[in-house]
């Protein structure tokens, strides 16, 4: 999730520098298309972020807190409830 955030913020910061004239990407046809305006770069930031989350998830270690089983152990107990004719009575 952090990778998606960094990707999106990075794309929009680059767009800001291009809009201010600090960067020039007119030499690259792909970059000049992506950063033509903030709408295009925003779309690529979102789509890139959506693709980045599962890709990063494939290559990073899975974490699991040590007390998960203990925390949810109450859900493994069976409870029996008597049947009533009317709910709420």
MIROVO-862209 format. One record per residue: residue in three letters; x, y negated, z of N, C-alpha, C in turn. Coordinates in steps of 0.1 Angstrom, whole numbers, padded with zeros to 4 digits, always signed. Layout:
N
ALAXYZXYZXYZ/...
***
This chain:
89
UNK+0008+0012+0000+0000+0000+0000+0009-0013+0000/UNK+0020-0012+0007+0029-0024+0007+0035-0026-0006/UNK+0037-0015-0013+0043-0016-0027+0033-0024-0036/UNK+0021-0021-0035+0011-0028-0043+0010-0042-0040/UNK+0011-0046-0027+0011-0060-0023+0023-0067-0028/UNK+0035-0061-0027+0047-0067-0032+0046-0069-0047/UNK+0041-0059-0054+0040-0060-0069+0031-0071-0072/UNK+0019-0072-0066+0009-0083-0070+0015-0097-0067/UNK+0020-0098-0055+0026-0111-0051+0038-0115-0060/UNK+0046-0105-0063+0057-0108-0072+0053-0112-0086/UNK+0042-0106-0091+0037-0109-0105+0032-0124-0104/UNK+0025-0127-0094+0019-0141-0093+0029-0151-0090/UNK+0040-0148-0083+0051-0158-0081+0058-0160-0094/UNK+0060-0150-0102+0066-0151-0115+0057-0160-0124/UNK+0044-0158-0123+0035-0166-0131+0035-0180-0127/UNK+0037-0183-0114+0038-0196-0109+0050-0203-0114/UNK+0062-0196-0114+0074-0202-0119+0073-0205-0134/UNK+0066-0196-0141+0065-0198-0156+0056-0210-0158/UNK+0045-0211-0150+0036-0223-0152+0042-0236-0149/UNK+0052-0236-0139+0059-0248-0135+0070-0251-0145/UNK+0074-0242-0154+0084-0244-0163+0098-0240-0158/UNK+0099-0233-0147+0112-0229-0142+0117-0216-0149/UNK+0108-0208-0154+0112-0196-0162+0106-0197-0176/UNK+0113-0191-0185+0109-0190-0199+0109-0175-0204/UNK+0098-0170-0207+0097-0156-0212+0093-0155-0226/UNK+0094-0166-0234+0090-0167-0248+0098-0157-0257/UNK+0110-0153-0252+0118-0144-0260+0113-0130-0260/UNK+0106-0126-0251+0100-0112-0250+0086-0112-0254/UNK+0082-0104-0264+0068-0104-0268+0059-0098-0257/UNK+0064-0088-0250+0056-0082-0239+0054-0091-0228/UNK+0064-0097-0223+0063-0107-0212+0056-0119-0215/UNK+0057-0124-0227+0050-0136-0231+0035-0133-0232/UNK+0031-0120-0235+0017-0117-0235+0012-0115-0221/UNK+0019-0108-0212+0015-0106-0199+0014-0119-0191/UNK+0023-0128-0193+0023-0141-0186+0018-0153-0194/UNK+0009-0150-0204+0003-0160-0212-0005-0170-0203/UNK-0012-0165-0194-0019-0173-0184-0022-0165-0172/UNK-0027-0172-0161-0028-0165-0148-0038-0154-0148/UNK-0048-0154-0157-0058-0144-0158-0051-0131-0163/UNK-0043-0132-0173-0037-0120-0178-0027-0114-0168/UNK-0019-0122-0162-0010-0117-0152-0017-0112-0140/UNK-0028-0117-0136-0036-0112-0125-0042-0098-0128/UNK-0046-0096-0141-0051-0083-0145-0040-0073-0144/UNK-0028-0076-0149-0017-0067-0149-0012-0065-0135/UNK-0013-0075-0126-0010-0073-0112-0019-0063-0105/UNK-0032-0064-0108-0042-0055-0102-0040-0040-0108/UNK-0039-0039-0121-0038-0026-0127-0025-0019-0123/UNK-0014-0027-0123-0001-0022-0118-0002-0018-0104/UNK-0009-0025-0095-0010-0021-0081-0018-0008-0080/UNK-0028-0007-0088-0036+0006-0087-0028+0018-0092/UNK-0020+0016-0101-0011+0027-0106+0000+0029-0096/UNK+0005+0019-0089+0017+0020-0081+0014+0028-0068/UNK+0002+0026-0062-0001+0033-0049+0000+0048-0050/UNK-0006+0055-0060-0004+0069-0060+0010+0074-0064/UNK+0017+0066-0072+0030+0069-0076+0040+0068-0064/UNK+0038+0058-0056+0047+0057-0044+0043+0067-0034/UNK+0030+0071-0033+0025+0081-0024+0031+0095-0028/UNK+0034+0098-0040+0040+0110-0044+0055+0112-0040/UNK+0062+0100-0039+0076+0101-0036+0079+0097-0021/UNK+0070+0094-0013+0073+0090+0001+0068+0101+0010/UNK+0074+0101+0022+0071+0112+0032+0057+0109+0038/UNK+0050+0120+0040+0037+0119+0046+0039+0118+0062/UNK+0032+0109+0068+0034+0107+0082+0021+0112+0089/UNK+0022+0117+0101+0011+0122+0109+0014+0119+0123/UNK+0007+0111+0130+0010+0109+0145+0009+0122+0152/UNK+0016+0123+0163+0017+0136+0170+0005+0139+0178/UNK-0003+0129+0182-0015+0132+0190-0028+0133+0183/UNK-0028+0135+0170-0041+0135+0162-0049+0147+0167/UNK-0044+0159+0168-0051+0171+0172-0057+0169+0186/UNK-0050+0163+0195-0055+0161+0209-0066+0150+0209/UNK-0064+0140+0200-0074+0129+0200-0088+0134+0195/UNK-0088+0143+0185-0100+0147+0179-0104+0161+0184/UNK-0098+0166+0195-0102+0180+0200-0116+0181+0205/UNK-0122+0169+0209-0136+0170+0214-0146+0174+0203/UNK-0142+0172+0191-0151+0176+0180-0152+0191+0177/UNK-0143+0198+0183-0143+0213+0180-0152+0220+0190/UNK-0157+0213+0200-0166+0219+0210-0180+0220+0204/UNK-0187+0232+0207-0201+0234+0202-0210+0229+0213/UNK-0220+0222+0209-0231+0217+0218-0244+0223+0214/UNK-0252+0227+0223-0266+0232+0220-0276+0222+0226/UNK-0285+0218+0217-0296+0209+0221-0309+0216+0219/UNK-0317+0214+0229-0331+0220+0229-0339+0213+0219/UNK-0348+0220+0212-0357+0215+0202-0369+0209+0209/UNK-0373+0197+0205-0385+0190+0210-0395+0188+0198/UNK-0407+0186+0201-0418+0184+0191-0417+0170+0185/UNK-0414+0160+0193-0413+0147+0189-0400+0140+0192/UNK-0395+0133+0182-0382+0126+0185-0385+0114+0194/UNK-0377+0112+0204-0378+0101+0213-0388+0103+0225/UNK-0393+0115+0226-0402+0118+0237-0396+0129+0245/
***
